[in-house]
């Protein structure tokens, strides 16, 4: 229990603030870390197995749909999780997400057809969206502003061990036994943090209606900062559109063209309903923050998809070398995230976003340079780590900016909008880049020019991020909204709650 002084001459502000692993926050910190660790382990272990599973199920032709189903469904999960977290606190959607993760792993583990595997990946995407949004909302609801950056860096660090152990362990189990066994094992491992999340998050401070957060009457709203609650039909339509678009750009024929056209129409009609007003115009505050999440995520994950493809198909690099690229990227991301967590109140967050974008631009330039055969392949592998450094600086900073631009009772909505924009960015940037790559590949006997064109295209969203970073800056009203009650009142409320 946090001590509270009874001497009116000694202000509560003089008391040392509780740390991330203090008694006040230990339960929440441990539960969030456990959930993120197993989420990362499952995600990184599953990805290398999907091509093997698709081949085993005679569904290689539908592999793009299976691979894209996860991202498409994450859109829906993010919208559901954000609205649910605002309505009843982050614990319930987080609990639902981790329980659903176990169920979806079992669906994939028992797959006998490619369609069942696709269903498992789609439902797993919903679960991942619920978990990601709920964790971000819970951080905003459970921790004061000065601890949030460190919590987010810890969440990134929880992916280090999974990035090192997940892919090789999954590969060994699949080689010695079967890919089915990997899914069964992951389902069993996920049961433990699922139960821990349900038990440890009960009654945590900061949920709506509990002490430690200002009520609706205490929130400071900026003029024109009202948010629109996304409708479930719009989320379903956008999820379907994302899946159609990702599948359609893998080839050029009538069927794929129809899929792309339908996906684009649905995205144009329904995607704006899931995001804050003025997002596409980079309106100051939350809208610009949401847009930059889409641009940075889209550029990074497209680079992460095309660099390994180039190494494998054009440079003929062994898979082990590509695996080191993924491991190095995960370590670089976690290290950069740790650095940004130590820069609280030293460097404005919007400047860290701009710096991260500049580093990503350098990484894309390095990747494009590696389409020249004389450039060593190790340089191409290093581009993944460079881009990860930029993301490690930009992603947590954008998350913190979204929380600072939003009142406490709408942080679930903000987290949902950030998750939605991230998935939209990945879908759209990857789709446009893939379309260009397919066109250039058909026009040349060598794929290296196609890769060069794809990497050059990625300069556009990254440059846009650097130019628009200033529109995400925190103003005085944002800082007062994020700080909540005075320190004395907060200490007394936490003490009473424990």
C-alpha positions as a printed NumPy array, in Angstrom:
array([[  0.   ,   0.   ,   0.   ],
       [  1.361,   3.398,  -0.918],
       [  1.904,   5.479,   2.239],
       [  0.047,   8.761,   2.538],
       [  1.229,  11.439,   4.896],
       [ -1.16 ,  12.873,   7.476],
       [  0.943,  15.984,   8.013],
       [ -0.628,  18.841,   6.021],
       [  2.736,  20.611,   5.968],
       [  4.281,  17.72 ,   4.018],
       [  2.813,  17.554,   0.521],
       [  2.082,  14.17 ,  -1.007],
       [  4.205,  15.15 ,  -4.008],
       [  7.35 ,  14.733,  -1.815],
       [  6.729,  10.997,  -1.506],
       [  8.709,   8.776,  -3.9  ],
       [  6.606,   7.694,  -6.836],
       [  5.998,   3.935,  -7.096],
       [  8.006,   2.212,  -9.815],
       [  7.069,  -0.248, -12.51 ],
       [  7.728,  -3.261, -10.283],
       [  6.518,  -1.719,  -7.037],
       [  3.74 ,  -3.369,  -5.058],
       [  1.238,  -0.978,  -6.634],
       [  1.925,  -2.015, -10.229],
       [  3.639,  -5.421,  -9.956],
       [  0.54 ,  -7.524, -10.658],
       [ -0.428,  -5.569, -13.762],
       [  3.161,  -5.446, -15.032],
       [  3.651,  -9.191, -14.573],
       [  0.368, -10.111, -16.24 ],
       [  0.914,  -7.803, -19.232],
       [  4.466,  -9.12 , -19.699],
       [  3.3  , -12.753, -19.559],
       [  0.57 , -12.141, -22.122],
       [  2.916, -10.295, -24.498],
       [  5.63 , -12.946, -24.133],
       [  3.336, -15.804, -25.122],
       [  1.651, -13.69 , -27.803],
       [  5.034, -12.971, -29.36 ],
       [  6.143, -16.583, -29.039],
       [  2.998, -17.857, -30.744],
       [  3.152, -15.245, -33.528],
       [  6.825, -15.794, -34.352],
       [  6.587, -19.587, -34.102],
       [  3.514, -19.853, -36.323],
       [  4.666, -17.717, -39.254],
       [  7.42 , -20.068, -40.54 ],
       [  4.99 , -23.003, -40.331],
       [  2.228, -21.581, -42.518],
       [  3.873, -22.432, -45.87 ],
       [  4.565, -25.969, -44.621],
       [  0.977, -26.384, -43.453],
       [ -0.426, -25.012, -46.706],
       [  1.663, -27.462, -48.728],
       [  0.669, -30.353, -46.491],
       [ -3.028, -29.465, -46.883],
       [ -2.769, -29.1  , -50.687],
       [ -3.654, -25.416, -50.441],
       [ -0.578, -23.55 , -51.695],
       [ -2.765, -21.607, -54.112],
       [ -4.749, -20.199, -51.192],
       [ -1.698, -19.379, -49.092],
       [ -1.981, -15.591, -49.698],
       [ -5.501, -15.674, -48.282],
       [ -4.397, -17.689, -45.245],
       [ -1.456, -15.367, -44.602],
       [ -3.597, -12.244, -45.011],
       [ -6.502, -13.505, -42.92 ],
       [ -4.671, -12.706, -39.675],
       [ -4.085,  -9.039, -40.492],
       [ -7.575,  -8.632, -41.925],
       [ -9.216, -10.046, -38.797],
       [ -7.013,  -7.932, -36.513],
       [ -8.913,  -4.919, -37.826],
       [-12.145,  -6.363, -36.484],
       [-10.562,  -7.422, -33.199],
       [ -9.105,  -3.964, -32.657],
       [-12.467,  -2.244, -33.098],
       [-14.225,  -4.707, -30.806],
       [-11.511,  -4.422, -28.156],
       [-11.397,  -0.628, -28.173],
       [-15.149,  -0.165, -27.713],
       [-15.276,  -2.905, -25.075],
       [-12.352,  -1.422, -23.096],
       [-14.022,   2.002, -22.973],
       [-17.331,   0.522, -21.889],
       [-16.206,  -1.839, -19.116],
       [-12.445,  -1.523, -18.699],
       [ -9.589,  -3.361, -20.375],
       [ -9.701,  -6.572, -18.301],
       [-12.703,  -8.167, -19.991],
       [-11.603,  -7.764, -23.64 ],
       [ -8.084,  -8.828, -22.672],
       [ -9.466, -11.937, -20.983],
       [-11.628, -12.705, -24.012],
       [ -8.629, -12.212, -26.309],
       [ -6.288, -14.609, -24.526],
       [ -8.995, -17.263, -24.154],
       [ -9.888, -16.951, -27.831],
       [ -6.19 , -17.293, -28.691],
       [ -6.144, -20.738, -27.089],
       [ -9.283, -21.791, -28.95 ],
       [ -7.981, -20.592, -32.328],
       [ -4.668, -22.417, -31.892],
       [ -6.673, -25.61 , -31.36 ],
       [ -8.677, -24.905, -34.523],
       [ -5.455, -24.56 , -36.496],
       [ -3.887, -27.594, -34.805],
       [ -6.743, -29.87 , -35.879],
       [ -6.911, -28.531, -39.452],
       [ -7.59 , -31.103, -42.14 ],
       [ -8.24 , -28.588, -44.946],
       [ -6.728, -25.275, -45.975],
       [-10.069, -23.59 , -45.282],
       [-10.024, -24.719, -41.65 ],
       [ -6.484, -23.379, -41.303],
       [ -7.655, -20.096, -42.814],
       [-10.513, -19.979, -40.3  ],
       [ -8.056, -20.554, -37.481],
       [ -5.823, -17.734, -38.68 ],
       [ -8.797, -15.393, -39.091],
       [-10.087, -16.008, -35.571],
       [ -6.543, -15.751, -34.238],
       [ -6.369, -12.314, -35.837],
       [ -9.503, -11.265, -33.949],
       [ -7.923, -12.503, -30.717],
       [ -4.66 , -10.669, -31.45 ],
       [ -6.563,  -7.434, -32.112],
       [ -8.414,  -7.78 , -28.823],
       [ -5.199,  -8.417, -26.897],
       [ -3.146,  -5.632, -28.498],
       [ -5.811,  -2.956, -28.036],
       [ -6.681,  -4.102, -24.52 ],
       [ -3.067,  -4.059, -23.367],
       [ -2.54 ,  -0.53 , -24.703],
       [ -5.801,   0.654, -23.13 ],
       [ -4.922,  -1.066, -19.839],
       [ -1.534,   0.68 , -19.795],
       [ -3.286,   4.019, -20.207],
       [ -5.811,   3.143, -17.501],
       [ -3.413,   1.539, -14.998],
       [ -0.188,   3.566, -15.096],
       [  0.636,   7.258, -14.665],
       [  2.147,   9.124, -17.589],
       [  5.755,   8.913, -16.373],
       [  5.66 ,   5.081, -16.343],
       [  3.909,   4.446, -19.656],
       [  7.029,   4.727, -21.842],
       [  8.841,   2.175, -19.681],
       [  5.884,  -0.199, -19.764],
       [  5.814,  -0.05 , -23.556],
       [  9.554,  -0.691, -23.765],
       [  9.051,  -3.715, -21.486],
       [  6.323,  -4.981, -23.818],
       [  8.787,  -4.785, -26.712],
       [ 11.466,  -6.529, -24.66 ],
       [  9.053,  -9.41 , -24.085],
       [  9.489, -10.276, -27.772],
       [ 13.271, -10.768, -27.534],
       [ 13.295, -14.36 , -26.28 ],
       [ 10.426, -15.407, -28.601],
       [ 12.327, -13.952, -31.551],
       [ 15.398, -16.011, -30.625],
       [ 13.717, -19.281, -29.643],
       [ 10.328, -19.34 , -31.386],
       [ 11.193, -19.965, -35.062],
       [ 13.983, -22.564, -34.518],
       [ 12.001, -24.491, -31.894],
       [  8.924, -24.549, -34.087],
       [ 11.037, -25.706, -37.021],
       [ 12.585, -28.528, -35.001],
       [  9.227, -29.755, -33.7  ],
       [  7.719, -29.599, -37.191],
       [ 10.691, -31.533, -38.634],
       [ 10.802, -34.186, -35.92 ],
       [  7.047, -34.496, -35.413],
       [  4.542, -32.309, -37.296],
       [  3.311, -28.754, -37.598],
       [  0.095, -29.867, -35.858],
       [  2.136, -30.542, -32.695],
       [  3.47 , -26.973, -32.702],
       [ -0.054, -25.529, -32.634],
       [ -1.095, -27.941, -29.865],
       [  1.972, -27.015, -27.802],
       [  1.371, -23.295, -28.2  ],
       [ -2.254, -23.723, -27.101],
       [ -1.099, -25.472, -23.918],
       [  1.508, -22.822, -23.14 ],
       [ -0.952, -19.978, -23.674],
       [ -3.338, -21.385, -21.049],
       [ -1.035, -20.269, -18.217],
       [ -0.827, -16.525, -19.002],
       [ -4.491, -16.575, -19.988],
       [ -5.413, -17.683, -16.479],
       [ -2.913, -15.232, -14.953],
       [ -4.391, -12.315, -16.872],
       [ -7.888, -13.142, -15.666],
       [ -6.81 , -13.374, -12.009],
       [ -4.194, -10.611, -11.742],
       [ -6.164,  -7.879, -13.501],
       [ -9.174,  -8.127, -11.206],
       [ -9.761,  -4.811,  -9.519],
       [ -6.713,  -3.097, -10.95 ],
       [ -6.846,   0.691, -10.461],
       [ -7.571,   2.799, -13.484],
       [-10.521,   0.964, -14.999],
       [-13.562,   3.07 , -15.776],
       [-15.507,   3.883, -12.698],
       [-12.68 ,   2.967, -10.307],
       [-10.471,   5.291,  -8.262],
       [ -7.374,   6.618,  -9.905],
       [ -8.882,   7.973, -13.106],
       [-10.835,  11.136, -13.626],
       [-14.47 ,  10.771, -14.483],
       [-16.194,  12.195, -17.476],
       [-16.815,  15.483, -15.734],
       [-13.082,  15.89 , -15.079],
       [-11.931,  15.364, -18.664],
       [-10.566,  18.259, -20.668],
       [-11.774,  18.149, -24.253],
       [-10.157,  20.164, -27.025],
       [-12.485,  21.917, -29.44 ],
       [-13.369,  19.617, -32.293],
       [-11.783,  16.628, -30.555],
       [-14.947,  14.54 , -30.393],
       [-14.507,  10.929, -31.446],
       [-16.725,   8.732, -33.525],
       [-17.531,   5.302, -32.21 ],
       [-16.888,   2.801, -35.019],
       [-19.783,   0.564, -36.032],
       [-19.328,  -3.195, -36.092],
       [-20.647,  -3.567, -39.688],
       [-17.96 ,  -1.143, -40.86 ],
       [-15.278,  -3.176, -39.093],
       [-16.535,  -6.381, -40.726],
       [-16.59 ,  -4.71 , -44.15 ],
       [-13.026,  -3.425, -43.773],
       [-11.784,  -6.831, -42.607],
       [-13.301,  -8.487, -45.667],
       [-11.9  ,  -5.737, -47.886],
       [ -8.397,  -6.24 , -46.485],
       [ -8.535,  -9.981, -47.162],
       [ -9.826,  -9.453, -50.711],
       [ -7.149,  -6.871, -51.483],
       [ -4.286,  -8.969, -50.17 ],
       [ -5.448, -11.972, -52.146],
       [ -6.168, -10.042, -55.32 ],
       [ -2.732,  -8.46 , -55.83 ],
       [ -0.915, -11.807, -55.955],
       [ -1.675, -12.265, -59.68 ],
       [ -3.184, -10.458, -62.677],
       [ -6.322, -12.111, -64.052],
       [-10.05 , -11.422, -64.037],
       [-10.733, -13.126, -60.704],
       [ -7.944, -11.309, -58.894],
       [ -8.881,  -8.003, -60.496],
       [-12.456,  -8.378, -59.269],
       [-11.192,  -9.092, -55.752],
       [ -8.956,  -6.024, -55.78 ],
       [-11.738,  -3.799, -57.107],
       [-14.221,  -5.015, -54.501],
       [-11.654,  -4.608, -51.734],
       [-10.783,  -1.061, -52.739],
       [-14.453,  -0.029, -52.951],
       [-15.151,  -1.427, -49.482],
       [-12.046,   0.224, -48.015],
       [-12.917,   3.636, -49.451],
       [-16.503,   3.357, -48.225],
       [-15.959,   1.978, -44.725],
       [-12.371,   2.57 , -43.533],
       [-12.967,   6.279, -42.671],
       [-15.728,   5.218, -40.261],
       [-13.213,   3.324, -38.116],
       [-10.787,   6.206, -37.686],
       [-10.953,   9.645, -36.048],
       [-12.272,  12.504, -38.14 ],
       [ -9.645,  14.211, -40.35 ],
       [ -7.257,  11.243, -40.165],
       [ -6.568,  11.231, -43.914],
       [ -5.874,  14.983, -43.744],
       [ -3.46 ,  14.508, -40.827],
       [ -5.49 ,  16.685, -38.474],
       [ -3.495,  17.849, -35.461],
       [ -3.383,  15.533, -32.436],
       [ -4.932,  12.082, -32.508],
       [ -5.84 ,  12.027, -36.256],
       [ -2.237,  12.685, -37.322],
       [ -0.957,  10.165, -34.775],
       [ -3.277,   7.495, -36.156],
       [ -2.215,   8.259, -39.733],
       [  1.486,   8.017, -38.908],
       [  0.952,   4.625, -37.292],
       [ -0.463,   3.424, -40.629],
       [  2.434,   4.869, -42.642],
       [  5.24 ,   3.567, -40.424],
       [  3.733,   0.106, -39.926],
       [  2.939,  -0.289, -43.598],
       [  6.449,   0.681, -44.688],
       [  8.213,  -1.466, -42.101],
       [  6.266,  -4.676, -42.527],
       [  6.408,  -4.385, -46.325],
       [ 10.174,  -4.024, -46.091],
       [ 10.251,  -7.017, -43.744],
       [  8.335,  -9.048, -46.344],
       [ 10.359,  -8.069, -49.418],
       [ 13.915,  -8.181, -48.066],
       [ 13.699, -11.91 , -47.149],
       [ 11.972, -12.591, -50.478],
       [ 14.8  , -10.852, -52.329],
       [ 17.452, -12.724, -50.347],
       [ 15.791, -16.068, -51.047],
       [ 14.778, -15.723, -54.691],
       [ 17.209, -13.203, -56.213],
       [ 20.331, -13.483, -54.066],
       [ 19.894, -17.199, -53.219],
       [ 20.809, -16.763, -49.557],
       [ 20.309, -19.737, -47.157],
       [ 17.274, -19.522, -44.922],
       [ 19.459, -19.458, -41.817],
       [ 20.922, -16.104, -42.879],
       [ 17.448, -14.671, -43.368],
       [ 16.513, -15.978, -39.934],
       [ 19.392, -14.02 , -38.426],
       [ 17.903, -10.948, -40.065],
       [ 14.618, -11.451, -38.202],
       [ 16.461, -12.078, -34.926],
       [ 18.608,  -8.977, -35.367],
       [ 15.539,  -6.898, -36.191],
       [ 13.732,  -8.06 , -33.054],
       [ 16.748,  -7.239, -30.873],
       [ 17.2  ,  -3.852, -32.55 ],
       [ 13.525,  -2.983, -32.056],
       [ 13.653,  -3.924, -28.371],
       [ 16.881,  -1.969, -27.84 ],
       [ 15.534,   1.161, -29.498],
       [ 12.314,   0.848, -27.519],
       [ 14.355,   0.632, -24.31 ],
       [ 16.191,   3.815, -25.292],
       [ 12.982,   5.762, -25.939],
       [ 11.679,   4.638, -22.553],
       [ 14.639,   6.401, -20.898],
       [ 14.028,   9.646, -22.766],
       [ 10.841,  10.599, -20.919],
       [ 10.556,  14.412, -20.619],
       [ 13.942,  14.832, -22.341],
       [ 13.02 ,  14.661, -26.016],
       [  9.551,  15.547, -27.336],
       [  7.753,  12.465, -28.601],
       [  7.015,  13.887, -32.038],
       [ 10.745,  14.417, -32.575],
       [ 11.435,  10.773, -31.76 ],
       [  8.88 ,   9.853, -34.426],
       [ 10.723,  12.015, -36.961],
       [ 14.092,  10.508, -35.994],
       [ 12.648,   7.006, -36.299],
       [ 11.319,   7.825, -39.773],
       [ 14.72 ,   9.149, -40.851],
       [ 16.397,   5.917, -39.739],
       [ 13.778,   3.884, -41.614],
       [ 14.429,   5.943, -44.755],
       [ 18.123,   5.079, -44.5  ],
       [ 17.22 ,   1.404, -44.102],
       [ 15.051,   1.457, -47.239],
       [ 17.884,   3.126, -49.174],
       [ 20.253,   0.361, -48.028],
       [ 17.774,  -2.297, -49.132],
       [ 17.428,  -0.666, -52.54 ],
       [ 21.23 ,  -0.504, -52.849],
       [ 21.371,  -4.252, -52.257],
       [ 19.536,  -4.916, -55.519],
       [ 22.969,  -4.325, -57.096],
       [ 24.582,  -7.788, -57.265],
       [ 28.015,  -6.491, -56.216],
       [ 26.714,  -5.36 , -52.809],
       [ 27.212,  -8.053, -50.12 ],
       [ 24.067,  -9.817, -48.903],
       [ 24.959,  -9.003, -45.285],
       [ 24.191,  -5.381, -46.065],
       [ 20.645,  -6.333, -47.072],
       [ 20.199,  -8.26 , -43.822],
       [ 21.378,  -5.205, -41.884],
       [ 18.634,  -3.095, -43.478],
       [ 16.039,  -5.057, -41.489],
       [ 17.787,  -4.216, -38.212],
       [ 18.119,  -0.551, -39.2  ],
       [ 14.422,  -0.302, -39.975],
       [ 13.63 ,  -1.995, -36.668],
       [ 15.607,   0.687, -34.798],
       [ 13.416,   3.337, -36.409],
       [ 10.255,   1.432, -35.478],
       [ 11.495,   0.913, -31.927],
       [ 11.694,   4.681, -31.55 ],
       [  8.55 ,   5.611, -33.471],
       [  5.983,   2.978, -32.465],
       [  6.02 ,   3.438, -28.648],
       [  6.193,   7.196, -29.139],
       [  3.083,   7.15 , -31.327],
       [  1.273,   4.985, -28.773],
       [  2.125,   7.433, -25.984],
       [  1.057,  10.365, -28.15 ],
       [ -2.304,   8.697, -28.832],
       [ -2.891,   8.284, -25.093],
       [ -1.86 ,  11.888, -24.391],
       [ -4.285,  13.19 , -27.029],
       [ -7.208,  11.231, -25.535],
       [ -9.16 ,  11.498, -22.304],
       [ -9.119,   8.468, -19.999],
       [-12.637,   7.328, -20.872],
       [-11.754,   7.213, -24.602],
       [ -8.341,   5.537, -24.484],
       [ -9.869,   2.234, -25.577],
       [-11.175,   3.98 , -28.69 ],
       [ -7.755,   5.536, -29.34 ],
       [ -6.007,   2.168, -28.956],
       [ -8.538,   0.584, -31.299],
       [ -8.009,   3.323, -33.885],
       [ -4.236,   2.85 , -33.683],
       [ -4.571,  -0.91 , -34.154],
       [ -6.971,  -0.409, -37.059],
       [ -4.669,   2.09 , -38.765],
       [ -1.687,  -0.215, -38.277],
       [ -3.478,  -3.087, -40.009],
       [ -4.83 ,  -0.804, -42.732],
       [ -1.345,   0.541, -43.33 ],
       [  0.11 ,  -2.947, -43.617],
       [ -2.671,  -3.986, -45.99 ],
       [ -2.569,  -0.94 , -48.27 ],
       [  1.191,  -0.361, -48.445],
       [  1.863,  -4.062, -48.968],
       [ -0.884,  -4.267, -51.618],
       [  0.368,  -1.26 , -53.591],
       [  3.974,  -2.428, -53.356],
       [  3.009,  -5.967, -54.392],
       [  1.081,  -4.642, -57.385],
       [  4.115,  -2.651, -58.527],
       [  6.386,  -5.628, -57.919],
       [  4.119,  -7.939, -59.956],
       [  4.035,  -5.458, -62.833],
       [  7.81 ,  -4.913, -62.912],
       [  8.487,  -8.644, -62.592],
       [  6.375,  -9.337, -65.667],
       [  8.313,  -6.731, -67.659],
       [ 11.798,  -8.056, -66.871],
       [ 13.606, -11.373, -66.86 ],
       [ 15.351, -10.413, -63.611],
       [ 13.513,  -9.698, -60.365],
       [ 16.124,  -7.302, -59.012],
       [ 14.662,  -4.247, -60.807],
       [ 11.251,  -5.163, -59.41 ],
       [ 12.694,  -5.263, -55.9  ],
       [ 14.416,  -1.923, -56.476],
       [ 11.118,  -0.358, -57.547],
       [  9.35 ,  -1.779, -54.5  ],
       [ 11.944,  -0.368, -52.098],
       [ 11.937,   3.053, -53.755],
       [  8.159,   3.183, -53.381],
       [  8.508,   2.738, -49.607],
       [ 10.288,   6.087, -49.405],
       [  6.926,   7.826, -49.859],
       [  5.173,   6.764, -46.607],
       [  8.381,   7.189, -44.612],
       [  8.985,  10.692, -45.96 ],
       [  5.361,  11.537, -45.201],
       [  5.894,  10.417, -41.606],
       [  8.936,  12.65 , -41.152],
       [  7.142,  15.666, -42.628],
       [  3.935,  15.21 , -40.588],
       [  5.506,  14.275, -37.237],
       [  5.109,  17.837, -35.949],
       [  1.311,  17.548, -36.177],
       [  1.357,  14.933, -33.396],
       [  3.034,  17.173, -30.798],
       [  1.547,  17.391, -27.311],
       [  0.047,  20.742, -26.294],
       [ -0.662,  21.966, -22.767],
       [ -4.257,  20.706, -22.753],
       [ -3.082,  17.222, -23.752],
       [ -0.552,  17.118, -20.936],
       [ -3.13 ,  18.214, -18.36 ],
       [ -5.598,  15.62 , -19.641],
       [ -3.011,  12.85 , -19.46 ],
       [ -1.84 ,  13.775, -15.953],
       [ -5.305,  13.231, -14.422],
       [ -5.85 ,  14.153, -10.772],
       [ -3.261,  15.889,  -8.659],
       [ -0.538,  13.74 ,  -7.153],
       [ -1.979,  14.102,  -3.668],
       [ -5.434,  12.985,  -4.713],
       [ -3.986,  10.128,  -6.743],
       [ -1.916,   8.894,  -3.795],
       [ -4.916,   8.956,  -1.493],
       [ -7.086,   7.127,  -4.021],
       [ -4.491,   4.425,  -4.642],
       [ -4.021,   3.98 ,  -0.908],
       [ -7.745,   3.575,  -0.36 ],
       [ -7.99 ,   1.154,  -3.291],
       [ -5.303,  -1.139,  -1.836]])
